[in-house]
Amino acid sequence: MNNAMLSQESLTRIDREVAKYPADQKQSAVMAALAIAQQEKGWLARETIAFVAQYLEMPEMAAYEVASFYNMYDLAPVGKYKITVCTNLPCALSGGVHAADYLKEKLGIGLGETTPDGKFTLKEGECMGACGDAPVMLVNNHHMRCFMTPEEIDKLLAECK
């Protein structure tokens, strides 16, 4: 297999994830492996997903099903800052939709779009498990921001400049 698709560092990280499972269950590490590949590449192209599937000795379609199901995986290029806004019912009732509308206006893009300069991508997300802190946003899949009023959104955008 050609391991040039991912760096040795990423392959080592994937190997550490694989080691957490029985030897005949390598595919159990698919979510972590896809996340590692996305961290290196910025998004998951079909050939990257295929590489991960081959590396984990599983069908490519099974890896693609995982990548296409969860919104933390990006199947197309995204901006430097991916902002995912929770618009599930509790957040929606507590300002999530207004926060999304405010971001759309400030960035000049719609949900699922990226600013022309490639800096911001705006996504709609499902429950992030912090309903009492609504409206909630996730930045680059790792940094949760809570109580996102227009003032807090302005601060977030300024931090990303």
Backbone torsions as a table, in degrees:
resi	resn	phi	psi	omega
1	MET	NA	140.8	177.3
2	ASN	-81.9	111.0	-179.3
3	ASN	-86.6	7.3	-178.2
4	ALA	-69.9	-13.0	-179.2
5	MET	-63.2	-35.4	178.3
6	LEU	-127.6	153.8	179.5
7	SER	-67.4	160.3	177.1
8	GLN	-61.2	-35.8	178.1
9	GLU	-60.2	-45.1	178.8
10	SER	-65.6	-41.3	179.2
11	LEU	-63.1	-38.0	177.3
12	THR	-64.5	-41.9	177.5
13	ARG	-63.7	-41.6	177.7
14	ILE	-63.9	-42.3	178.6
15	ASP	-59.1	-37.2	177.1
16	ARG	-64.8	-37.1	177.2
17	GLU	-69.0	-42.6	179.4
18	VAL	-60.3	-37.2	-177.7
19	ALA	-64.1	-14.8	179.7
20	LYS	-77.0	-10.3	-174.7
21	TYR	-119.7	160.1	174.8
22	PRO	-56.9	149.9	-174.4
23	ALA	-54.6	-33.0	-178.3
24	ASP	-89.1	10.4	-179.3
25	GLN	-124.0	36.8	-178.6
26	LYS	-53.6	-35.4	-176.0
27	GLN	-64.0	-15.5	177.5
28	SER	-63.5	-19.4	179.9
29	ALA	-89.3	11.5	-172.9
30	VAL	-60.8	-41.8	-177.6
31	MET	-63.8	-45.4	179.2
32	ALA	-65.4	-41.4	-179.0
33	ALA	-63.5	-41.3	178.0
34	LEU	-64.9	-39.8	178.9
35	ALA	-63.8	-41.8	178.6
36	ILE	-64.1	-44.5	178.5
37	ALA	-61.7	-41.5	179.8
38	GLN	-66.4	-37.7	177.7
39	GLN	-60.4	-39.3	-179.8
40	GLU	-74.4	-44.9	-172.0
41	LYS	-90.8	-20.0	-178.1
42	GLY	94.8	-25.1	176.9
43	TRP	-166.1	172.0	-175.7
44	LEU	-109.2	97.7	173.2
45	ALA	-73.0	159.2	179.9
46	ARG	-55.6	-39.6	-178.6
47	GLU	-68.9	-29.4	176.0
48	THR	-69.8	-43.7	177.1
49	ILE	-61.3	-42.4	178.6
50	ALA	-61.6	-40.7	178.4
51	PHE	-61.9	-46.9	179.9
52	VAL	-60.4	-44.3	179.6
53	ALA	-60.0	-45.7	179.6
54	GLN	-63.4	-42.7	-179.2
55	TYR	-61.5	-36.1	-179.2
56	LEU	-91.6	3.3	178.5
57	GLU	56.3	53.0	179.1
58	MET	-137.1	162.0	178.8
59	PRO	-62.9	139.3	178.8
60	GLU	-56.6	-40.6	-178.3
61	MET	-62.5	-36.0	179.3
62	ALA	-64.7	-41.0	177.3
63	ALA	-67.7	-40.1	178.7
64	TYR	-64.1	-38.9	178.5
65	GLU	-59.1	-40.8	178.0
66	VAL	-66.0	-48.3	-177.2
67	ALA	-63.0	-34.4	-177.6
68	SER	-85.8	-16.0	-178.4
69	PHE	-81.8	-43.1	-173.9
70	TYR	-93.2	135.1	-176.0
71	ASN	-77.9	-0.7	176.1
72	MET	-79.3	-15.2	178.9
73	TYR	-97.1	135.9	-178.8
74	ASP	-107.6	119.9	-178.7
75	LEU	-95.2	7.1	175.6
76	ALA	-146.3	158.2	179.2
77	PRO	-57.3	144.4	177.8
78	VAL	-125.1	167.8	179.1
79	GLY	-70.7	172.4	178.6
80	LYS	-58.7	-35.5	178.1
81	TYR	-119.2	112.9	176.0
82	LYS	-98.3	116.7	179.9
83	ILE	-106.9	117.6	179.4
84	THR	-107.2	122.3	-177.6
85	VAL	-103.3	127.7	176.3
86	CYS	-76.8	123.1	176.7
87	THR	-121.3	18.6	174.4
88	ASN	-63.3	163.7	-169.6
89	LEU	-50.3	-52.3	-179.2
90	PRO	-59.5	-42.3	177.6
91	CYS	-68.6	-40.5	179.5
92	ALA	-59.2	-41.7	-179.9
93	LEU	-70.9	-18.5	-178.5
94	SER	-111.2	22.6	172.4
95	GLY	106.4	4.3	-178.7
96	GLY	-61.2	-41.3	179.6
97	VAL	-67.7	-40.1	177.8
98	HIS	-65.1	-38.2	177.7
99	ALA	-63.5	-42.6	178.2
100	ALA	-62.9	-44.5	178.8
101	ASP	-62.2	-40.0	178.5
102	TYR	-62.9	-44.3	178.3
103	LEU	-64.2	-40.8	178.6
104	LYS	-59.8	-42.6	-180.0
105	GLU	-67.8	-46.0	-178.2
106	LYS	-64.2	-39.5	-176.3
107	LEU	-91.1	-16.2	-179.4
108	GLY	71.6	26.8	178.8
109	ILE	-135.3	165.0	175.4
110	GLY	-99.2	176.6	175.9
111	LEU	-62.5	136.6	-179.0
112	GLY	83.4	7.9	-178.7
113	GLU	-115.1	163.1	178.7
114	THR	-121.7	141.6	178.6
115	THR	-62.2	150.4	-178.4
116	PRO	-55.6	-29.6	179.8
117	ASP	-81.5	-1.5	178.2
118	GLY	75.9	12.8	-174.9
119	LYS	-84.7	-41.1	-174.5
120	PHE	-125.7	138.8	168.4
121	THR	-121.6	136.6	-178.4
122	LEU	-112.9	125.8	-179.1
123	LYS	-127.9	155.1	172.8
124	GLU	-100.1	134.0	-176.6
125	GLY	-124.3	165.4	176.2
126	GLU	-87.2	-179.2	-176.3
127	CYS	-49.2	133.0	179.7
128	MET	-107.5	7.6	174.3
129	GLY	75.8	21.0	179.0
130	ALA	-132.7	46.8	-173.1
131	CYS	-56.7	-34.4	179.9
132	GLY	-70.8	-11.0	-178.7
133	ASP	-107.5	17.1	-174.5
134	ALA	-64.6	153.8	-6.1
135	PRO	-74.6	145.4	-174.0
136	VAL	-115.6	142.1	176.4
137	MET	-133.6	154.0	177.1
138	LEU	-121.5	127.7	-179.6
139	VAL	-105.9	122.5	178.6
140	ASN	52.5	38.1	175.0
141	ASN	66.0	-1.7	-172.4
142	HIS	-128.5	-23.0	-173.0
143	HIS	-113.8	105.6	-179.7
144	MET	-82.7	135.7	176.1
145	ARG	-120.9	132.4	-174.9
146	CYS	-117.4	163.6	179.1
147	PHE	52.0	51.8	-172.1
148	MET	-83.5	79.0	173.4
149	THR	-74.4	168.6	175.5
150	PRO	-53.5	-38.4	179.6
151	GLU	-64.5	-42.3	179.0
152	GLU	-69.0	-35.2	176.1
153	ILE	-64.7	-42.6	177.4
154	ASP	-59.8	-41.1	177.9
155	LYS	-62.9	-44.3	179.6
156	LEU	-59.9	-46.8	-179.4
157	LEU	-63.8	-37.4	178.1
158	ALA	-65.8	-37.2	177.9
159	GLU	-64.7	-29.0	-176.8
160	CYS	-85.4	-5.4	-177.7
161	LYS	-69.8	NA	NA
